[in-house]
Amino acid sequence: MTRPAGPDGPSRSATGSPLPRYGWLARGRDWWQARADARAGLPSLEPGRPVGTPALEEFHQMFLARVHRERLRVDLEVSPMHQTRATLAARLPETEEALARARARLDALPVLLDTDQLAVRRGGEGETADDVVAARRAREHEATRRPLVDEGARLHSQLTQMRVEFARLGSSIRACELVGATRVRRLHAQVMRRVSAYERHLVRRHPAGDRIGPALAAQHPVVPGWVVAAETADPGAASAGDAGPVPASSPHGATPPWGTATAPAARRAPETATGSGAPTHQE
């Protein structure tokens, strides 16, 4: 049975790598940028003017880049396990059929011969005692039946090991997905800290600070769909036919430039802003 090289499950670096620090220097830079955007009247509520700010777009794109990196990390960890699981999924039905054939052949042979079958004599056994003839027929029957018993036991043991390995790989894949989802949640929380610090100073100094909330919320980073799918997946839902990775669907497509007038609902529509209509890997 082919197994991936290295230990299964999340690597040590998956949970040990620290997040980028949000120190006072970065916080002061966000405050200064919020004041500058407020003096420039961004975001503007006038028709035809930009509905967002470049700083919020930068936060959004930075979060997307980190999400793609985390998705790539998860894919590199689970790809060997998916390959092994796909191999097992293809071999499980074949092993089950082979076990069924072995059991059918074994069922066709009785465990013990009856009296008439034990009394059958071969050439040269005309003067042989009855008990010796019966012992010979019993040994011959056992020699015929024993390979079938051993083959059935071997196939049953192999099938059990394959099923255990298939379930173990599914559990390891789910653990890797959950670790990646947790890291994305942490990244999202940290980015939202920066967004909150920026927006707090922007709203206080913007001429229309009490009315720019919807325009700001339209540019908030959104947790991708594959994170929610990994968190809500049913551990017992995996079957022998489910040998592929969890689809990484995203609640929104590529982000338009900050100066484009885009409604919040359109911003979160899947695959509406991509050039070719094909989803990216985060999607």
C-alpha positions in Angstrom: 0.0 0.0 0.0 1.5 3.3 -1.1 1.7 5.9 1.7 2.9 9.5 1.4 6.4 10.3 2.6 6.6 12.0 6.0 4.1 12.1 8.8 0.4 12.6 8.0 -1.5 15.6 9.4 -0.6 19.2 9.9 3.1 20.1 10.0 4.7 21.7 13.0 5.1 25.0 11.0 1.4 25.0 10.3 0.6 26.2 13.8 3.9 27.5 15.0 4.6 30.3 12.4 3.8 33.7 13.9 1.5 36.2 12.4 2.9 39.5 11.1 3.1 42.0 14.0 0.9 45.0 14.2 3.2 47.4 16.1 2.9 51.0 17.0 4.7 52.1 13.8 2.2 50.3 11.6 -0.7 51.6 13.7 0.6 55.2 13.5 0.9 54.8 9.7 -2.7 53.7 9.5 -3.9 56.6 11.6 -1.9 59.1 9.4 -3.4 57.5 6.3 -6.9 57.7 7.7 -6.5 61.4 8.4 -5.1 62.0 4.9 -8.0 60.2 3.3 -10.5 62.1 5.4 -9.0 65.5 4.3 -9.2 64.3 0.7 -12.9 63.4 1.2 -12.5 59.7 0.7 -14.7 57.8 0.5 -17.1 60.1 -1.4 -20.8 59.8 -1.4 -21.3 61.8 -4.5 -22.4 59.9 -7.7 -19.6 59.0 -10.0 -16.9 59.4 -7.3 -14.9 56.5 -5.7 -16.9 54.6 -3.1 -13.9 53.3 -1.2 -10.3 54.2 -0.3 -7.0 53.0 -1.5 -6.0 52.0 2.1 -8.9 49.7 2.5 -8.2 48.1 -0.9 -4.6 47.6 0.2 -5.8 45.8 3.3 -8.2 43.7 1.3 -5.5 42.6 -1.3 -3.0 41.9 1.5 -5.5 39.6 3.2 -6.2 37.9 -0.2 -2.5 37.3 -0.7 -2.1 35.7 2.7 -5.2 33.6 2.2 -3.8 32.3 -1.1 -0.5 31.5 0.7 -2.4 29.5 3.5 -4.4 27.7 0.9 -1.2 26.7 -0.9 0.3 25.5 2.3 -2.8 23.3 3.0 -2.8 21.9 -0.5 0.9 21.0 -0.3 0.3 19.1 2.9 -2.8 17.2 1.9 -2.0 16.5 -1.8 0.0 13.3 -1.0 -2.8 12.1 1.3 -5.4 12.8 -1.4 -3.3 10.7 -3.9 -3.1 7.8 -1.5 -6.7 8.1 -0.6 -7.7 8.1 -4.3 -5.6 4.9 -4.8 -7.4 3.2 -1.8 -10.8 4.3 -3.1 -10.0 2.6 -6.4 -8.7 -0.6 -4.8 -11.4 -1.0 -2.2 -14.1 -2.3 -4.6 -11.7 -4.7 -6.2 -10.6 -6.2 -2.9 -14.2 -6.5 -1.8 -15.1 -8.4 -5.0 -12.0 -10.7 -4.6 -13.1 -11.4 -1.0 -16.6 -12.2 -2.2 -15.3 -14.6 -4.8 -13.1 -16.3 -2.3 -15.9 -16.7 0.2 -18.2 -18.1 -2.6 -15.6 -20.8 -3.5 -15.2 -21.6 0.2 -18.9 -21.9 0.7 -19.1 -24.4 -2.1 -16.8 -26.8 -0.2 -18.2 -28.4 3.0 -16.3 -28.2 6.2 -16.4 -31.9 6.7 -17.0 -34.8 4.2 -19.9 -37.1 4.8 -19.5 -40.8 5.3 -19.9 -41.8 1.7 -17.3 -39.3 0.6 -14.9 -40.5 3.3 -15.3 -44.1 2.1 -14.3 -43.3 -1.5 -11.3 -45.5 -2.5 -8.6 -44.6 -5.0 -6.5 -46.9 -7.2 -4.5 -49.4 -5.1 -6.6 -48.9 -1.9 -8.7 -52.1 -2.4 -7.2 -53.8 0.7 -6.6 -50.6 2.7 -8.4 -50.3 6.1 -11.5 -48.1 6.2 -10.1 -45.7 8.8 -7.0 -45.2 6.7 -9.0 -44.4 3.6 -11.2 -42.0 5.6 -8.1 -40.2 7.0 -6.7 -39.9 3.5 -9.9 -38.4 2.0 -10.1 -36.0 5.0 -6.5 -34.8 4.4 -7.1 -34.4 0.7 -10.2 -32.3 1.4 -8.4 -30.2 4.0 -5.5 -29.6 1.5 -8.1 -28.4 -1.1 -9.9 -26.2 1.4 -7.0 -24.7 3.4 -5.7 -22.3 0.6 -9.2 -20.9 0.2 -9.5 -20.3 3.9 -6.1 -18.6 4.0 -6.9 -16.5 0.9 -10.2 -15.3 2.5 -8.4 -14.4 5.7 -5.7 -12.5 3.9 -8.2 -10.6 1.8 -10.4 -9.8 4.8 -7.3 -8.5 6.8 -6.2 -6.4 3.7 -9.6 -5.0 3.3 -9.8 -4.0 7.0 -6.4 -2.3 6.8 -7.4 -0.4 3.7 -10.6 0.8 5.3 -8.7 1.9 8.4 -6.1 3.7 6.3 -8.8 5.4 4.2 -10.5 6.7 7.3 -7.3 7.8 8.9 -6.3 9.8 5.8 -9.7 11.5 5.8 -9.2 12.5 9.4 -5.7 13.8 8.7 -6.9 15.8 5.7 -9.7 17.3 7.8 -7.2 18.2 10.5 -5.0 20.0 8.0 -8.0 21.9 6.6 -9.1 22.9 10.1 -5.6 24.2 10.9 -5.5 26.2 7.7 -9.0 27.6 8.4 -7.9 28.6 11.9 -4.9 30.4 10.5 -7.0 32.3 8.0 -9.4 33.3 10.8 -6.4 34.7 12.8 -5.2 36.6 9.7 -8.7 38.0 9.2 -8.9 39.1 12.8 -5.6 40.8 12.5 -6.4 42.6 9.3 -9.7 43.7 10.8 -7.8 45.2 13.7 -5.9 47.4 11.2 -9.2 48.2 9.3 -10.9 49.2 12.6 -8.0 51.4 13.6 -8.0 53.1 10.2 -11.8 53.5 10.0 -12.0 54.9 13.6 -9.8 57.8 12.7 -11.3 58.2 9.2 -14.9 58.5 10.5 -13.9 61.0 13.2 -12.3 63.4 10.7 -14.4 62.8 7.5 -16.9 65.5 6.7 -19.7 62.8 6.2 -18.4 60.4 8.9 -21.8 59.4 10.0 -22.9 58.3 6.5 -19.8 56.5 5.0 -20.3 53.2 6.9 -21.8 51.2 3.9 -19.0 52.4 1.6 -16.4 51.2 4.1 -18.1 47.9 4.8 -18.1 47.1 1.1 -14.3 46.9 1.2 -13.9 44.8 4.3 -12.0 41.5 3.8 -14.3 38.4 3.7 -13.4 35.0 4.9 -13.2 32.6 1.9 -15.7 29.9 1.5 -13.3 27.0 1.8 -12.6 28.1 5.4 -16.3 27.9 6.3 -16.6 24.5 4.4 -13.6 23.1 6.4 -15.1 24.3 9.7 -18.6 22.9 9.1 -17.7 19.7 7.3 -19.2 16.5 8.8 -16.3 14.2 9.8 -18.5 11.1 9.2 -19.7 12.2 5.8 -16.6 11.0 3.9 -17.2 7.8 1.8 -15.0 5.6 -0.3 -16.0 7.6 -3.4 -15.0 10.9 -1.9 -11.3 10.9 -2.6 -10.8 14.5 -3.7 -9.9 17.6 -1.8 -12.5 19.9 -0.3 -13.5 22.5 -2.9 -12.1 25.9 -2.0 -15.1 28.1 -2.9 -15.0 31.8 -2.2 -17.9 34.1 -1.5 -16.5 36.7 -3.8 -14.3 36.9 -6.9 -11.3 39.2 -7.7 -11.5 42.7 -6.2 -12.1 45.6 -8.5 -10.0 48.8 -8.3 -10.8 51.1 -5.4 -11.9 53.8 -7.7 -14.7 51.8 -9.4 -18.2 52.4 -8.2 -19.1 48.9 -7.0 -22.1 48.0 -4.8 -21.5 45.9 -1.7 -23.8 43.1 -3.1 -21.9 43.0 -6.4 -18.6 42.9 -4.6 -19.5 39.7 -2.8 -21.0 38.0 -5.9 -18.9 34.9 -6.9 -16.9 35.1 -10.1 -18.3 38.5 -11.2 -15.0 40.4 -11.3 -12.7 37.8 -12.8 -11.7 38.5 -16.4 -12.4 35.0 -17.8 -15.1 34.0 -15.3 -13.0 31.1 -14.0 -12.6 31.0 -10.2 -9.2 31.6 -8.6 -7.7 29.0 -6.2 -9.2 30.8 -3.2 -12.6 30.5 -4.9 
